[in-house]
Amino acid sequence: MDKKLGDGRPLDMSAVKVQVRRRQLLAQYDGDPIRAQIGLERIINGNDLDSVNYLLKGVRASRAVCRIQLNDANSNLVGYASGFLIGPGVLITNHHVFGAAQDAANSIADFDYELDIDGQERASVHFGFEPAKLFYTNDKLDYSVVAVAPASRNGGRNLSDWGWLPLNGDPGKGDPGEYLTIIQHPGGQTKQICVRENKLLKYFGDFVWYMTDTTSGSSGSPAFNRFWQVIALHHSGVPKKNAKGEILCIDGTVWNQTKDESLIDWIANEGARVSSIVADLNASMGSHPLVKAALESGERAQAPIESSVMAPIAAKHECAEMWIEDDGDKASLVVPLRIPIELRRLAATSPKASVRPVETGKTDVIPAPALDALSVEAVTIDQTTLGSRPGYQPNFLGSGKLSVPLPKIPASLKSQVATLKGKAAQSELKYFNYSVVMNKVRKLAFFSVVNIDASQQLDVGRRMGDAWFVDPRIETEFQIDNDFYGRQSTFEADRTANPFDRGHLVRRLDATWGSSVDEAKEHGNDSFHFTNCSPQFYSFNQGRRLWAGLEDYTRDTLLRNREKGIVMNGPIFDGPDAEGDQLPDPNAPAHTDPKFGGIPIPKYFWKILITKEEGELKILAFIVSQRNLILNIDRIEERLTAEDVKVFQVSVADIAKLTQLDFGPLMDADKEEAATVGARRIESFSDIRI
């Protein structure tokens, strides 16, 4: 038996995580504390046993899932996808399925396109879409919501008969290592379910990766946790790539558009997190009556299980050909009456129908769908021009008292500064929009500082791959590279071999601005140098509400008013120890950082956001702790969650003491914070003082 997490191995959750899951289970079980506790124990202790009604709940959940026939303006069938109802009259699918209202206008939702218990095809029911009533799409999260007609196309059925799957906006409805279930219409075929080999691998910002079998036509499918809560909207596969970011085939060769998609070496599937979708819907369309009703629909999704789906509970009577069917709420005596009729099927309702390929750009156009993720270019860097990079600009916010120079390294640490080859007097590594100064002993940056011009921030699409580059301007031995991080052959939930991500200091999005999309992309790609990288525990680096969330917060603060700003980042080397939820005391003695693979791992990181307001510098300073995640890394297990990360708002003076760096004018600009308020724990962004 596979003893990796999710296969019977206990989950050791933090106290906060246990409380969150208990509340979720109480809601799931209508406030029944006994059933909630049993469910919690099954999650924590890895008990795979469950009540047989788990299957019936799955059947009920499957009713809201439909096949989508994608039709062009002339009502020609061009492909298939999946979708599901999320509220009264509201369906969700992918943006790459319905990128515009017109895409939905002529398409059809097929409900009950599935096999019954005897393997016979059920009579599917067809509904039209009403995008004029509601249509909203988000290309970044790759989802679209659209209104569905309340009555079937022949007028004989009501959409409400199929119920819906409510969207719960709470994050953390699944843990790495738990198993997911996806209900889908792969390749336009009858409804299918994947219940094996479908482990949740990792959270990746607004997305989640899982090892589940899906195929073309599965886009728009719901991914469920074991309590039949939707945690993600499936949208694409994650292909294996080489060091250049090129897609690889199963045989190791490079894939290109001339080859069939089935030849790609897929390492995972990816879905948009429901918590991110709900947050976006609330912000963008929360006042729309249909969206509001969907988001407030709660558990009113309980659609009855039709008797024709169920197996006969009693054997058929030998003489009368009658039997009893039980749908869980009531029993019925069934006496079949068969009247032969002539039935003419339209070609468009069969997955074997002839399909005319068109250039739609959709992921699920059959027979040769294009992959949405493949349209994104790989990370590439022209290192032949590194010598001409402009680097960080101290006068970015203004001159005089608005000038922000790079932090200064004290004389006691000068011997640890990495200098450029052949230029012993130079230590600043200049890149597009940012600069770095390296500690050659720790092989990490003392600091990384970026200029951000929100008025020139451009959407360059999602990056493909995670290719990183050694900077040739300093010795390779002064940089932590892939000899440490390694190259995982799969993104498995069990990351005991190396639980550390390549954590950006200056992140790609902060540097991604310029006068054109190509220029902005080039600038953002420059952030993929190992000099701008630090080992961060995977849940620390990916925690949307913590480190990654803080990055979003600082960037969104600038984008709100399209203003300029500066962000400084860096690790704290051998910072003082601090137990539990405590901030490390800047005046306490140093505490040696723990090692993993021979590399000391920083317990803490610092971040400073600098803007200007009414001609003065405005400062926000933070310390983020991964101490609880790494203190015992000699015995790390895949059990720790992002809730173990601590975030503190502090003064620049606190950071100066912990790092020994001289922040110059920032100390004066931040005197009020240091003198009057002091450091404190940040639980949510509303706790941040501006």
Secondary structure, DSSP 8 states (H G I E B T S, - for coil): ---SBTTTB-----HHHHHHHHHHHHHHTTT-HHHHHHHHHHHHHT-----THHHHHHHHHHTTEEEEEEE-TT--EEEEEEEEEEETTEEEE-TTT-SSHHHHHT-EEEES-SB-TTS-B---EEEEB-TTT-EEEETTTTEEEEEB-SB-TTSS-BGGGG--------S-SS-TT-B-EEEE-GGG-S-EEE-SS-BEEEEETTEEEE-----TT-TT-EEE-TTS-EEEEEEEEEE-B-TT--BBBTTSSB--TTS-GGGB-EEEEEEEEHHHHHHHHHHHHTTSHHHHHHHT-TTTT-----GGGS--SS---TTT--EEEE-SS-EEEE------------GGGSTTS---------TT-SSS---GGGGS-B----GGGGGG-----TTSS-SGGG-----B--GGGGGGB--BTTBTT---EE-SSEEEEEETTTTEEEEEEEEEEGGGB------BS---B--TTS-GGGS--HHHH---SS--S--TT--EEEEESS-HHHH-BSSSHHHHHHHHHTT-BGGGEEEEEHHHHH-TTTHHHHHHHHHHHHHTTT-EEEEEEEEETT-----TT----TTS------EETTEE--SEEEEEEEEEETTEEEEEEEEEE-HHHHTTGGG--TT--GGG-EEEEE-HHHHHHHH--B-THHHHHTHHHHHHT--EE-SSGGG---
